[in-house]
Structure formats: structure tokens, C-alpha cells
Amino acid sequence: MGNPSFDVIIAGAGIVGAACAAELAAAGLEVAVLESDMVGSGATAAGMGHIVVMDDSEAQFALGRYSLNLWHELSERLPASCEYQVCGTLWVAADEDEMEEARRKGRYYSRHQIESEILDPQALADAEPALRPGMAGALRIPGESVLYPPAAARFLIDQALQQGAQLWVGKPATELTGGRARLADGSSLAAGCTVNAAGCGALRITPQLVQWVRPRKGHLAITDRYPGLISHQLVELGYLKSAHASESDSVAFTLQPRPTGQLLIGSSRQFGPADSSVEAPLLGRMLRRACRYLPPLADLSVIRAWTGFRAATPDNLPLIGPCPGVDGLYLATGHEGLGITTSLGTAKLLADQILGRKSEIPAQPYLPSRMLKKETLNLARQPLRPETGSHRDTETQRSEGLSDSSLCTLRLGGKS
């Protein structure tokens, strides 16, 4: 008996691959998902799970808003294990310059029908009393949420399986063409088309992606249970500078209240390192920054820290659509830190292209073919100097005389 064939084979059962599988199976296609490890592993397991709409570009905002609405629609069906909670986001401003950015973001969101609210210093102190005194204010986005990403990926895969999809765990794809997936054991599966949704692993399956996608390492840490300390997802407005630093290591304050009472602390960004080990100097910078924004953190116990790698593109937009030069191969990767948020929107856009459906938002900004145009433009120009955008944390460190080698004052796992 020969190997089975499918309408679509998807490489990767992270949250993006799982969402694509659920959407395509619901449309009646015969779907197979190939996963090397376990459902919701990789970047999905390492992520914070903040469902947030970013506005770095019109295209990024459009995909984020579309996906946020899809999460709201899906939320009533999510099991308790997904820990879905609409806690809202507070973009915290440390000074007047950041407060002006908060006002700009607020105006932009309001023009695009996303509820937002500017908080003055007293209103911010009332909303989150544990923040340090003297903050300039904040922008509150009440409709944003958090969830536990591995459980959400498992739910989406289960939805696909209920529609007849097949899950092949421990059977990673090593090569995808338009009509075939080659597996690590040397066997192959036939398909009408294939989808590379393997995150950073997508580069091994489709080598040409090395030109367009780079792994970006990040650290997170989680505390013991301290219910009630904060009620919103907190993000410093300086995070935007960190996210745009293209080469240098950077950290920014993000803090998430988990339904368990734990606090999830972030974040860091690095290009270059291939080692997944926790780097104590960078972790220390990240935790010290968190303590500066929320001083009570210094008395809490961090019980675990970890890293993950996110697939990043030069223009901060994912690759969703046909892979140039390989007929029948589609890409769904390059989401960097927004893969959890935009997984549902990505799945819709991808399925629309495969099925020939009309999309709710334009798909053109996310098509992988745009990378060919960027390559052509770059060849016609002098090499660009890497963006160095000094991150506020670097200057703060110098002024406080902190060393990257010193550890954070957080008690790592118990009373000192």
C-alpha cells in the first residue's frame, strides 16, 4: 500500500501551523500536519501569549486588529486550559516624551475603531498601584488579552483533527515542494500543496528563506504565585525602541499577570546567538529593568527562566503566501514576536489564497514575493548602515553604574 496523499501538508504544529490546519480542515480539505517535537513547542512554548495590536505600520496594524477580532470570536470556545483573559494592556510612559507617544498611539487606535484611554499619573497609580511613583501616565487598551500559547495550539490542532486532519508527531519535514513533503526518515508524502509554518525551523526546510528570515533570541522569566499584584499586561513605551533595534541586544519591561497568580516577566531581543541557554548577564539586565518599573518585584521569587527563537523579517511583517520559485509551496512564517496574536489572521489569509476566497484584509503586504523586490532595490543602493537606535536601558545602566555581569536583585527561588 502506498503512502497516503493529502490536499495540504503543513510543516509545524506551533500556533501558526495549528491555526492553518484548523482553518483548512474546516474548509473541507484533507490536511496532514508534520511536527518534529510536540504540538505547541518551539517559539509557541517560549512565548508570552500577549494578544496585542501593534501599529509600527498600516499592514502590521491591519493584521493585528483582524486577528484580535478573531480571538474575541473564538474565545467562548476556548477551554479553561488556554487561560484566556481579557486583562487589557497598559502602555506605560516613563517621561513626557513617551507620554506624547502614548497620545499618538491613542489617536491612531481611536481613528481605527480600537477602544483606548489615556491615563494621567494619578489614574495610572490607581489602576496599578505597584508601579513606581512618578510615572508620566499610560495608554490603556482594554480589549487586549493574554492566553497560554501551548494550550491554544493544542486546541486548534484538536479542532483540525475533529475535521479529519492527521497529525504526524516525530515525523519532521526536511524538504517541501509544491506536491510533496520529504520526511527525516527518507519517506515522502504527496499533496496538492504544502505549507511551511515551522517558525525558525522553516529555514532548514526551505533554504532560500535564509535571505529573508533571521532567528531572534528572547528571554522570559516567571515568578512564584503572587495574585493581585497587577491586573493589566504592562508594557513600557520604550519597548518600541527595543523592538526596532536591528543588531544590538536590547531589553524592555513587559509584565503579564497569569490566572495562576504568577507574573511573566520580559523581555529581551538578540540577533546572532544560536545557543538556547539562558544568558545570565542579559537576564539580569531584563530583571533589573522590570524592578525599576515595578519595585515590589525585587522581593519576589523567580522560579524559572527560559529562551526561545522567533523568526524575524527585515520589514517586521510575516511571510504569508506562495513561496517564490516553488509552485505549490506556501509560507506562513516570519511573525517574530506577534505569532501568537496573528496566528488566526495568518490562517485566514493563507486559506483564502489556497482556496481562492476573497480576504477580509488585503493579503498583498504579507506576500513573500515582496522580498524579491526588496532584494532588487538593495542591489541598486549602497549598503545601509545597521540601525543603532540607542535603547534607553543602555543609558540608564551607565548612569546607575550597573554591570551586565551583576545579577538582578530578584530572589531567584526563595528568601535570601
MARRO-159282 format. One record per residue: x, y, z of N, C-alpha, C in turn. Coordinates in steps of 0.001 Angstrom, whole numbers, plus 500000, padded with zeros to 6 digits. Layout:
# MARRO-159282
XYZXYZXYZ
...
***
This chain:
# MARRO-159282
500856498800500000500000500000500000500883501238500000
500643502192499125501462503382499029501205504355500145
502093505375500225501905506425501213500642507215500900
499956507708501927498737508479501680499064509812501031
498069510415500404498215511755499839497163512670500451
497442513964500424496593514945501089496400516151500176
495382516920500496495220518199499802496326519175500214
496599519220501527497588520151502067498418519428503131
499728519612503075500617519160504146501244520396504771
501168520475506102501688521622506848502877521154507690
503998521827507560505159521561508400505129522513509593
504981521947510795504976522762512003503636522777512697
503642522360513980502421522375514787502541523358515940
503275524465515693503162525600516594501824526278516388
501635527414516997500301528009516949499932528479515543
500905528897514729500590529305513363500209528093512521
501018527031512570500679525825511822499373525214512275
499128525232513593497884524678514130496677525477513647
496796526803513631495699527642513155495437527397511672
496503527257510890496334526969509456495641525623509257
496049524627510049495427523303509932493945523363510255
493587524070511327492184524170511727491358524863510644
491888525933510075491151526693509059490974525878507782
492034525205507330491961524452506082491106523194506231
491210522529507385490378521342507611488908521724507704
488617522872508329487230523327508429486646523630507058
487516523949506092487056524229504730486870522954503923
487112521809504543486861520546503873488059519913503203
489262520482503381490455519911502771491018518775503624
491671517829502965492372516761503665493755517285504038
493997517364505348495181518048505869496029517087506684
497350517171506512498307516481507384499241517517507982
499535517366509272500462518261509966501663517450510417
502850517887510051504093517219510409504797518028511492
505126517380512609505738518080513738506904517256514272
508059517889514434509251517177514879509228516876516365
508576517726517162508652517604518615507276517307519208
506559518346519584505221518196520132504402519415519751
503104519272519812502218520392519478502500521560520420
502642522751519840502846523942520658504231524052521243
505214523409520644506588523550521125507244524728520404
508558524821520448509270525893519758508914527265520293
508793528229519382508505529607519786507162529726520492
506218528864520162504901528904520815505041528629522304
505818527626522661506003527287524071506797528356524811
507666529068524081508530530058524725507906531438524791
506760531650524125506206532992524006505406533446525211
505139534744525261504432535353526384502924535174526281
502385535093525071500941534917524938500147536188525104
500731537317524723500042538602524783499396538872523426
498092538943523389497363539232522152497214540741522060
498026541339521194498205542787521187498218543284519751
497664544468519527497681545101518211498788546148518200
499763545966517307500859546912517168500624547793515946
501225548977515961500970549937514889502256550460514271
503265549608514150504506550037513511504282550374512039
503302549739511426502956550026510025501467549757509851
500909550269508770499489550032508480499223548539508323
500141547829507662499940546400507434500018545611508731
500964545970509585501072545277510873499813545505511705
499331546739511705498120547059512455496918546300511896
496788546252510582495624545606509959495566544125510321
496697543435510258496714542013510589496469541798512078
497018542675512906496802542559514347495359542778514743
494743543826514192493337544112514527492426542993514036
492667542519512826491889541410512270491998540189513173
493213539884513599493439538702514435492848538875515825
492950540076516388492357540330517707490857540054517673
490189540494516625488753540237516497488461538745516369
489331538028515650489142536580515519489328535876516865
490281536327517666490446535749519006489223536019519874
488672537225519770487458537528520539486325536580520135
486184536341518836485126535441518365485354534005518853
486603533593518902486931532221519285486901532006520794
487022533073521560487288532958522993486260532131523754
485000532205523351483968531457524074484122529948523908
484836529524522886485042528092522652486348527584523266
487201528472523714488492528049524253488310527348525594
488976526218525814488884525545527109489626526312528187
489351525968529436489986526659530561491499526540530511
492015525460529936493461525254529880494178526337529083
493455527031528212494069528110527427494279529373528251
493647529470529420493837530590530350493626531939529657
492623531997528793492329533228528063491725534256529021
492262535456528984491799536501529899491923537861529228
490831538612529188490865539978528663491242540907529816
492541541127529952493027541962531062493360543375530592
493438543584529273493822544892528752495323545111528850
495796546045528036497222546408528014497379547828528504
498381548043529340498793549393529725500163549673529117
500216550617528177501488551106527650501958552223528579
502998551945529349503406552820530447504460553817529970
504245555086530289505157556158529892505984556604531088
507315556583530918508206556982531996508434558489532023
508243559176530904508509560611530837507559561249529826
507688562541529650506750563259528786506919562883527316
508154562589526901508347562164525513507569560877525238
507647559937526159506899558690525985505399558931526123
505013559893526938503595560205527067503041560771525762
503851561537525047503415562036523752503229560880522769
504099559880522853503925558695522021502645557955522404
502328557913523698501077557289524136499872558005523536
499924559325523521498814560089522945498701559837521448
499851559774520759499819559493519326499196558131519055
499637557112519809499074555776519631497576555790519909
497181556502520949495772556567521300494931557167520190
495432558238519584494701558866518482494597557898517294
495690557205517013495694556262515889494695555137516131
494718554576517328493802553479517640492350553945517553
492088555126518070490714555630518051490216555827516625
491092556325515746490698556503514335490368555172513681
490952554089514213490751552770513615489836551884514472
488993552534515266487935551835515997488453550810517009
489573551086517635490026550286518773489929551159520015
489193550691521002488980551463522221490300551693522942
490533552922523367491739553256524115491431554386525084
492308554536526056492101555556527093493448556050527597
493615557362527652494820557951528219494643558072529741
495633557592530486495628557707531947496675558722532375
496269559678533203497245560607533767497966559912534927
498971560563535528499739559881536580498887559327537722
497875560064538145497055559577539256496191558400538826
495616558499537633494797557392537140495637556129536958
496885556301536510497773555147536375498089554548537744
498360555403538713498653554910540066497443554190540657
496262554664540357495057553999540842494866552640540158
495186552587538854494987551343538101496009550283538474
497258550697538703498340549766539031499198550375540136
498763550256541391499468550903542500500903550417542704
501244549240542216502586548702542459503643549329541556
503234550032540487504216550714539655504932551792540458
506156552100540046506928553096540793506257554461540704
506366555268541739505799556622541699506503557467540641
505789558472540159506397559425539251506290559090537780
505532558067537441505331557757536022504509558866535372
504743559080534074504077560189533384502642559871533017
502287558597532961500933558201532581500982556933531748
499910556674531020499847555434530234498730555521529220
498787554612528260497695554368527334497118552994527657
495810552940527903495154551669528189494369551208526956
494593549948526578493827549296525504493033548177526181
491791548419526571491072547471527428490708546151526758
490649546111525416490170544907524748491227543862524455
492487544119524814493539543150524535493613542101525634
494229540979525317494102539806526177495403539030526277
495391537998527100496515537077527246495958535653527227
496822534709526871496451533294526950497716532455527089
497533531150527282498648530219527394498850529577526034
499898529967525290500002529576523883500045528076523600
500796527249524351500800525822524002499418525186524066
498608525584525054497251525032525156496379525519524003
496585526764523574495818527273522436496178526522521160
497464526230520982497884525451519808497272524053519850
497244523451521028496657522121521162495173522150520819
494468523187521273493042523329520965492831523428519458
493648524224518780493485524410517337493787523119516585
494807522394517011495088521095516387493922520135516607
493368520145517810492217519276518082491040519624517182
490846520917516927489782521321516006490035520754514614
491301520789514179491636520238512875491411518727512839
491823518036513903491662516580513948490190516183513912
489339516967514566487906516678514545487314516816513150
487992517594512298487539517763510912488250516787509968
488961515813510528489572514782509712491039514948509408
491686515997509932493118516183509699493911515082510393
495148514877509939496048513914510556497251514651511133
497713514201512299498875514775512960499977513719513011
501136514041512462502273513132512439503361513725513339
503396513294514596504388513785515560505639512921515465
506801513568515570508052512852515422508393512540513986
507691513176513050507903512973511614508178514330510962
509321514932511243509574516272510706509803516258509202
509385517327508569509674517517507148511093518041506998
511819517515506023513153518020505698513161518806504397
512114518632503591512007519359502332510545519408501918
510136520555501425508782520717500895508864521212499455
508100520578498591507877521103497250506382521347497116
505956521779495950504538522035495778503680520797495904
504230519628495611503406518429495628503895517328496534
504924517602497339505480516513498130506199517053499360
506120516275500445506891516544501651507825515365501892
509115515658501989510084514608502298510327514609503802
510280513424504425510424513298505868511846512898506233
512159513081507525513515512808508003513897511342507838
512928510435507832513236509013507688513414508589506232
513364509556505315513555509267503908512285509024503127
511172508835503814509899508637503133509349509981502664
508281509944501892507673511175501407506165511019501344
505486512152501378504032512211501292503643513133500151
502613512758499428502143513570498307501059514535498774
500991515681498117499998516695498494499684517570497302
498496518172497351498156519171496348498997520423496504
499285520800497770500190521904498065500757521692499461
501792522422499781502426522304501093502559523683501719
502657523702503064502772524949503822503938524824504787
504874525752504714505986525798505664505622526780506768
505222526228507918504835527035509078505680526630510279
506962526372510033507833525796511058508646526826511823
508244528102511799508971529106512562510409529208512110
511357529247513064512767529295512686513194528016511980
512512526908512250512803525663511559512482525726510080
511719526728509672511379526878508258512616527079507401
513682527633507982514902527902507223515590526602506810
515473525560507625516087524277507275515289523574506171
513997523788506155513138523117505171513182523826503824
513204525150503874513227525971502663514453526881502736
515613526428502269516868527160502478516871528591501967
516098528907500920516123530266500405515600531290501412
514901530825502456514407531746503478515528532391504277
516727531802504229517862532386504952518096533826504513
517735534160503281517891535530502783516897536493503423
515782535976503915514677536838504327514297536732505803
514706535673506467514278535427507847515507535173508724
515510535791509899516606535591510854516015535180512198
516630534210512883516186533871514234516554534984515217
515616535334516073515862536353517097515586535738518466
516598535732519304516510535086520614515876536018521630
515065535451522523514452536227523590514434535454524895
514471536173526015514396535595527352513067535960528012
512536535057528809511408535327529696511694534668531040
511012535154532064511124534563533401509745534589534045
509519533692534991508218533632535667508427533510537170
507563534160537934507672534167539386506829533044539997
506956532916541275506034532107542061504664532806542045
503730532318542826502359532845542793502195534032543744
501815535175543161501566536397543934500313537064543380
499144536482543616497923537006542995497609538426543444
497134539225542470496643540558542787497656541673542717
498926541380542437499921542453542432499669543412541266
499356542885540089498978543723538944497734543120538292
497053543915537486495830543421536844495856543564535322
496789544361534759496914544538533321498201543897532811
498240543630531502499522543413530838500209544774530776
501410544858531332502160546110531370503276546068530338
503408547146529568504476547262528571505002548688528612
506314548842528728506861550194528666506842550686527230
506638551979527052506661552532525705508060552484525106
509090552368525942510440552153525445510605550827524740
509637549913524915509644548624524223509707548810522713
509103549872522223509079550100520783510484550338520254
511329551029521039512721551222520626513459549891520641
513184549080521646513825547769521740513446546908520549
512182546909520190511718546065519096512330546459517768
512728547743517632513264548218516365514781548152516299
515452547813517405516909547709517387517295546504516537
517930546746515402518108545681514423519297544784514719
520311545253515426521510544445515631521860544265517096
521803545327517893522283545254519267521297544497520160
521836543877521215520992543235522217520208544310522952
518963544041523257518145545040523936517191544362524904
516760545112525909515769544641526871514706545713527043
513532545297527476512436546217527750511531545589528803
510800546427529502509910545965530572508563545547530008
508228544283530190506882543781529953506548542846531111
505321542903531571504926542096532732503479541659532551
503250540371532701501930539808532453501402539085533683
500173539407534104499550538646535193498942537361534660
499361536224535195498789534949534780497615534586535692
496629533875535182495499533463536026495923532624537231
497108532034537155497631531242538271498120532107539424
498212533427539218498795534317540211500267534577539969
500861533879539008502260534118538675502393535357537804
503608535884537732503918537032536895504954536621535867
504651536876534598505548536537533498506302537806533114
507641537740533181508493538919533037509265538858531728
509263539931530972510066540044529762510615541457529665
511321541723528600511679540807527533513041541217527023
513667540341526221514950540665525594514882540305524124
515796540887523335515890540605521905517356540567521514
517717539506520779519091539357520294519086538739518905
519897539298518021520233538609516783521610537994516952
521809536848516342523141536256516329523294534976517115
522960534977518432523201533760519206522384532577518691
523046531419518581522357530187518196522159529272519391
522807529597520505522728528798521718521451529160522473
520676528157522860519405528413523542519556528586525050
520753528538525567520931528643527014520569530041527510
520148530112528769519849531395529408521169532130529644
521230533389529248522426534201529413522240535101530634
522960534798531696522767535499532966522935537013532860
523932537531532134524049538996532059522827539660531441
522331539102530341521163539705529690519913539504530529
519760538330531125518632538102532025518672539096533177
519871539335533701520000540316534778519558541697534363
519962542131533174519506543434532662517989543478532572
517408542421532056515957542377531875515230542459533215
515710541711534202515040541693535501515254542997536264
516450543583536154516672544875536818515751545936536241
515572545886534934514673546871534319513250546696534834
512825545461534952511486545198535484511355545736536901
512405545564537704512360546062539086512273547580539137
512885548254538178512814549719538173511389550200537921
510645549470537107509269549857536831508306549389537920
508545548226538478507652547672539494508516547241540682
508846548167541591509782547875542682509443546644543528
508163546318543785507891545116544587508426543825543988
508739543814542689509295542609542082510590542177542767
511319543138543315512607542816543930512469541870545112
511294541770545688511078540901546847510400539589546484
510196539343545188509504538133544758510507537067544322
510022535863544195510869534735543800510611534376542342
511659534386541544511594533884540177511918532398540219
511036531584539679511230530132539772511772529516538490
511696530266537375512207529696536129512461530794535107
513493530611534302513780531481533162514092530604531961
513775531088530757513998530298529551514175531228528357
514523530630527228514700531387525994513907530738524864
513748531482523805513135530961522587513643531756521404
513439531224520208513866531883518986512656532190518118
512564533451517689511450533912516878511947534249515479
511199533873514482511578534114513089511218535545512709
512224536355512395512022537780512136512369538130510694
511624539050510117511887539547508768512382540993508834
513033541487507777513570542850507813512513543936507951
511308543698507436510271544734507489509240544492508587
509508543540509480508640543263510631507242542799510242
507127542206509061505861541622508629506090540156508292
505116539303508568505286537876508274505241537589506781
505675536384506439505586535884505072504379534959504997
503343535386504272502103534620504170501721534524502705
501906533334502121501522533175500735502502532323499957
502371532300498633503201531440497794504689531755497922
505492530712497957506938530869498014507463531116496606
508153532212496367508661532483495024509568531360494523
509305530918493304510153529929492672509796528486492962
508823528246493846508418526866494155506899526786494055
506398526392492922504952526311492724504317525336493714
503237525781494345502504524918495263503009524916496682
504122525615496958504624525753498329504206527115498862
503580527111500030503163528346500693503968528538501975
504159529799502347504884530145503570503930530769504584
504161530444505844503449531082506960504436531174508110
505362532101507984506441532229508965506893533689509016
507876533983509872508411535336509970507599536280510828
506857535745511797505974536578512627506697537248513799
507893536863514073508685537311515225507845537281516503
507706538420517198507012538390518481505500538454518404
504932538417517201503482538560517056502819537304516512
503505536175516573502935534941516043501698534477516778
501679534655518100500501534244518870499310535101518461
499507536415518482498434537329518106497908537045516705
498816536966515733498395536976514333498196535585513743
498268534557514557498114533193514037496764532999513343
495691533479513963494364533275513374494194534067512080
494678535298512058494609536080510833495471535481509735
496643534982510113497508534318509139496801533126508506
496148532325509346495444531136508839494352531521507858
493610532576508159492557533026507244493140533470505903
494191534296505955494784534801504722495362533669503882
496022532723504540496614531603503812495530530746503158
494499530412503938493403529594503381492707530324502242
492539531629502362491914532395501280492702532252499988
494026532280500085494853532163498879494786530754498298
494851529744499165494808528365498680493457528037498060
492384528560498655491033528240498203490467529230497195
491190530308496941490683531318496010489558532151496569
489524532313497917488467533109498545488880534579498622
487915535433498767488170536852498997488562537057500458
489602537824500702490096538057502058489447539276502693
489351539237504018488795540369504769489725541574504739
491034541326504703492009542408504602492919542098503412
493563543113502837494457542844501703495602541917502095
495881540922501254496967539977501512498301540466500978
498280541443500082499484541848499366500661542244500274
500449542970501390501609543379502184502404542224502787
501811541047502870502454539923503546502986538867502574
502781539077501273503208538086500284504736537949500281
505254536739500286506708536554500258507373537174499041
506654537336497938507243537909496726507770539317496935
507313540001497979507811541353498237509305541334498535
509807540211499058511212540124499407512102540170498165
511599539660497042512364539739495801512518541187495358
511467541976495537511532543392495180512517544126496075
512534543776497369513465544425498290514907544073497943
515144542818497529516491542422497122516945543238495920
516064543434494953516402544210493763516739545645494126
515949546232495025516204547605495461517527547705496183
517830546733497042519071546777497817520298546665496923
520197545901495842521326545773494929521632547095494236
520619547938494098520793549215493415521258550324494347
521409550002495625521779551017496607523112550691497257
523684551685497894524828551425498754524346550663499977
525221549844500575524804549136501793524337550109502868
523251549757503497522693550613504540523394550366505863
523615551416506619524198551260507948523168550620508866
523549549617509655522586548990510562521983550016511506
520697549841511770520000550713512716520577550516514094
521015551632514716521637551516516032520759552051517133
519713552775516816518767553376517744519037553099519202
519710554004519919520119553720521295518913553452522156
518948552334522855517834551955523721518022552610525069
516953553085525659517037553821526921517694553011528003
517556551682527975518126550869529040519636550987529094
520308551142527939521755551239527916522205552466528677
521563553605528422521941554830529105521629554752530595
520480554144530935520117554005532345521144553167533076
521600552073532436522599551218533050523857551995533357
524318552792532379525555553527532593525408554522533726
524270555216533763524079556231534794523991555615536180
523517554365536264523389553716537560524608552877537916
525574552817536991526775552058537256526542550564537321
525530550056536624525227548635536658526081547901535651
526476546694535995527252545861535097526384544742534567
526591544389533318525851543270532747526136541975533487
527265541892534176527613540642534849526972540524536223
526407541637536742525762541563538055524361541013537906
523921540212538873522608539596538814521552540520539373
520336540309538958519217541124539418518981540923540911
518366541927541550518060541820542964516907540903543261
516187540424542211515122539462542456515681538227543138
514960537720544122515370536480544785515003535321543880
515988534621543376515740533554542424515406532282543138
514137532161543538513675530889544056513617530780545551
513454531843546270513270531709547706513878532862548467
513672532912549763514187534004550574515691533892550708
516330535068550689517778535067550833518145535268552291
***
